[in-house]
Amino acid sequence: MKIPILSKIFRSRADPTNTMWQSAYSFFFGPTSSGKIVNERTAMQTTAVYSCLRILAETIASLPLHTYRRTERGKEKASDHYLYYLLHDEPNPEMTSFVFRETLMGHLLLWGNAYAQIIRDGRGKVVALYPLMPDKMSVHRSDNGEIYYSYSKEGREHILRYWEVLHIPGLGFDGLVGYSPIAMAKNAIGMAIATEEYGAAFFNNGANPGGVLEHPGILKDPARVRDSWNSVYGGSGNAHKVAVLEEGMSFKPIGIPPEQAQFLQTRKFQINEIARIFRIPPHMIGDLEKSSFSNIEQQSLEFVKYTLDPWVVRLEMAMKKALLSPGEKKEYLIKLNVDGLLRGDYASRMQGYSIGIQNGFLSPNDVRALEDMNTIEHGDVYAANGNLLKLEDLGAYAKKEVSSEKKGGTE
């Protein structure tokens, strides 16, 4: 098939709408075993999901993003490259780099894919990046093997070539399209929604289970008695009111109290289930049961290593693939810096810096740069402890000392 004629879409974000039900994704989003509908909107109303999304999206968005130039001795910031300002500060006139990356990460975590339209000038230079809604995008392959993208907006289909789209896919089956973590774990999230709704209904009913009013005789108008009881004693605002029963009536509660139904334990377990989906340490979303001062720092380091690093590498490689030309890929690289998240407390950092300076692999200016301080004159000197010798020189040094002593003795 021929790829249709390309058309420009827009220069701003589209209004988000839920069109999953008529798409191939309907198999994943939708009803769950708990009877609750799970999609990107209902999932975000669950506090655990919202917290996990915020932690990942805001952390990735706050990391320093730089374009580097390879050098003989390593790399240096390529602040003169056109991508440097675009990625570090403003990918487009409407949003900052923080908001742009936060939006892409939110899309990745909800839909499993993140898309951005690449605006280029006549020479192919990237001049702007605009996020696109994943629920309106579909990925196709033409007869000649080329990947292209179809974007639906206001009833129109817009075709974008592969070099016009920054596509960051999550975990998927074919390597081209990722699948939503929300959709793949919809039963766990649906159960969390169900327990939240149960708790809300429980407290709305005055934090008491339902019951029956028993009358020793025959009531002529039971509906009136029931409505009168509910109007006075129903709702959380009426909990603990003293009930007045007339004509020998009695109230007998029915139903299972939340303690017996392990309501609180179920809610807590579902929070851990959702944290497991996103690989978030439970203490970061408020569950401190298994955290202490001795292990919380280690859990934070594991969060950087096992949770953030895969997302960081995924974003870096996708940006390099889509934004750099084939010739530039050999000379430039795009990197998100997580070093700031790996730093310990002030005393530990100073001790580490001291060891680095004394052993010659850090200079004072290196340390000042890591601490976000201005460099100083003569601060680029690398010095090492003069008592340190190479192992191969130890024997020669000893022989030289002995020879000098003998020579001094004969004289």
Buried (B, 14 or more C-beta within 10 A) or exposed (E): EEBEEEEEBEEEBBEEEEEBEEBEBEEBBBEBEBEBBBBBEBBBEBBBBBBBBBBBBBBBBBBEBBBBBEEEEEEEEBEEBBBBBBBBEBBBEBBBBBBBBBBBBBBBBBBBBBBBBBBEEEEEEBEBBBBBBBBBBBBEEEEEEEBBBBBBBEEEEBBBBBBBBBBBBBEEEEEEBBBBBBBEBBBBBBBBBBBBEBBEEBEEBBBBEEEEBEBEEEEEEEEEBEEEBEEEBBBBEBEEEEEEEEEEBEEEEEEEEBEEEEBEEBBBBBBBBBBEBBBBBBBBBEBEEEBEEEEBEEBBEEBBEEBBEEBBEBBBEBBBBBBBEEEBEEBBBBBBEBEEBEEEEEEEBEEBBEEBBEEEEBBBBBBBEBEEEEEEEEBEEEEEEEEEEEEEEEEEEEEEEEEEEEEEEEE
